[in-house]
Amino acid sequence: MTRSRFLLAALAVLLPGAAWADEPVDTVSVLMKMAEHNSADPADGRYVQEEYFSANMLLRFFSKDFNAAYGEAFLRTNEKRQELLIDWDPIVGGQDSCPLKDVSYGKPKETAGKIDITVSFNATHCFGEAAEPTPVSKVTFTLVKEEMIPGSILYLIDDIAHTGEPSLKTTLGAM
């Protein structure tokens, strides 16, 4: 058994439960709410970041294929004695941002068994002059339906992409 299959088997055994999402947007909104929390200015001046890729999040909200890509990237970086380094926020699409505002969800579009949901938001409104228009950022979540528990079809995130940038799974594959 290869190490990646062993890792997937171990993850499957540890699966405590799955995200009970009735609609694809329910799964996406969990990550967007985390991104909103992570980008917000804390009242006490101490940041507490929520981790998109904790074991619990990977198992509950991400597809088997995404988990395989993440696990393989982890194993490759471990062999090189490097950390799995995603040094930017893959949801917001950068290292620095303002608290997210004007978050809106596009309609799900299904193509070839995959569902794309594009989320628009403003993450740069606090940069520069107030008179300058701030660009709208967009992130597209690709979801798949998987039957994690017999009889329960769930919408799970299979990839995340920003316009003009490699997708997250592509980035993981290059690590």
N, C-alpha and C positions, 0 to 999 in steps of 0.2 A: 504494500500500500504506500503510495507516495505521501510525502508530508502534507501536501495540500489536501488530499482526500482524508487523511487523518484529522487535519484541522477542521475540515467541514463536518466530518463525523462527530468530532468532539463538540462542535458548535450545535449540531442537531440534537445531541443528547442533553445539552444544557438549556435547550429552548424552554423557558418557563411559560411562555404564552405568546400570542401574536397580537399585533395591532388589530383591533376590531374596527376596521374602517369600512363604512357602508359605501363611501364614495371615494374616488381617487384623491380628491382635494383634501379629504380628512387627513391622509397620511402626509401630504405636502405641508399642510398647515401646522403640523407638529414641528417640523424643522424650521418653518418660517417664524413661528412663535419663539423658538430657541434663538434664532438669529436676531430677532427683535430684542430679546432679553440680553443677549451678548453685546449688542451694540448700544444699549441704553447706558446713560450716565447713572451710576449708583448714587443713591442719596447719601450714603455714609462714606463715599470716596473709595470703597473697596470693591473691586470687580470680582465677581464669581461667575466664571464662564461655564456654560453648560456644554458638555462634550457631545458632538454629533455622532462620533464613532466609538462610543463606549460599547462594551460587549452587549449590554442590554439594548441599546439603540440599534446596533447592527442586527441583532437577532429579531427584533420586533418590527423594524421599519424598512429593512433593506433586503433585496432579493438574494437568492442563493448564489446567482452569478456575481453580484456585486461583492458578496461576502467572500467568494472564491478569489476575486481580483484583489480585495483588500488583504486577505490572508497571504496570498502569494507575494504581494508587495512587502508585507511585514517579514515574511521568511527571507526574501532576497536581501532586504536591508539588514536583517539580523546576521545573515552570513557575512556581510561586509562590515559588521560591527558598527553600523550606522543606525540612527533612529529613523523610524518611519516619519518623515518630515513633510507635513503639509503645512507650510509656513504662511498660509493665508487662510482667510475664511472662505471655504468653497461655496457657501450659500450666498454670501454678500459679494464675493468675487474680488476680494482684495485684503490687504493687511489693515488698512485704516479706513474707518467709516464714521459717519455721524449716526446718531440714533435713527433707525429706519422710520420713514414716514411714507404715507400715501401708498401703502401696500395693497395691491389688487391682484386677483387671481383670474387668469384667462380661462376660457372654456376648455375642458379636456378634449383632445383630438386623438382619436384612435387610428393607428396605422399598423398593419401587419402584426396585430396582437399586442402592440405596445401603446401606451397612453402617454401623451405629452401634455404637461401643464406648464404654461409660462407664467411666472409671477413677476410683476413690475413693482418697483419701489424706488424711493429716493434715498440714497445713502451718502450724498455729498452736499446736502443743503447747508451744512455749517462751514463749508470751505469757501474761501474767497469773498467777494463783494456780494452784498445782499441784492443789488440790482441785477446781477448776472443770473441768467436762467441756469438751473442746475439740471444735469442730465438725468434721465430715468434709466435705472439699471434693470436688466432683465435676466432671469435665470430660468432655465427650462429643466424640469424634472421629468425623467422618463420612468414610467411605472409599468410593472407587469403584474398579471394576476397569478398568484401561486396558491396552491392548496397545502398550507403548512400543517393543518389539522384536517383529517378526513371530513369532508362535507363543508368546510369553511374556506371559501375563496377570499383571499386578501389582496389588497393593492399594496405592492411593495416597490420601493425606489430601486431602480436598476441602474440609473446614471443621473448625473447632474452636469449641466453645461451652461456656459455663458457664451453669447454671440462672439465669434471670432477667436475663441480660445479652445484648446483641446478639452474634451470632456474629462470628468474626474476619473472614470475607468481607464481612459487612455493614459492619463497622467500616472495612475497607479501602475499600469502595465510597463511604463518606461522607468520606473524606479528600480 
